[in-house]
Amino acid sequence: MAKAHRTHDEATVEMFRRDPDLAAEYLNSVLVDGDETDLMLALRSLSKAFGGVQEIARQAEVNAHTLYRTLSEQGNPELKTLSAILKAMGMRLAVQPIHRAHA
């Protein structure tokens, strides 16, 4: 029997699971407007859409306990770990120029 409703978190996870491009846009938005803590919490939230922390840890070849700690408010992953987490989610780091109006 299907649930009559779902929570906001459940709906958000399903939306990101169905649309990885939207998940990438969300992370890019966090990178523009947020700080490191916001990014770690966003990655932890997104991990639910990509199999959960345990699965992301397995694919990223990182200890699950370490990954939970990494994706906490105090998390501070190495670039290698961040790249592995994103790869497990089907994403990658990219650099883009900041477009500025010329005076």
TAURWO-V649488 format. One record per run of one state. SS is the DSSP state (H for helix, E for strand, L for the rest). FROM is the first residue (numbers start at 1). TO is the last residue. If there is no record, write none. Layout:
ss=SS from=FROM to=TO
ss=SS from=FROM to=TO
//
This chain:
ss=L from=1 to=7
ss=H from=8 to=18
ss=L from=19 to=19
ss=H from=20 to=33
ss=L from=34 to=35
ss=H from=36 to=50
ss=L from=51 to=51
ss=H from=52 to=60
ss=L from=61 to=63
ss=H from=64 to=70
ss=L from=71 to=78
ss=H from=79 to=88
ss=L from=89 to=103
//
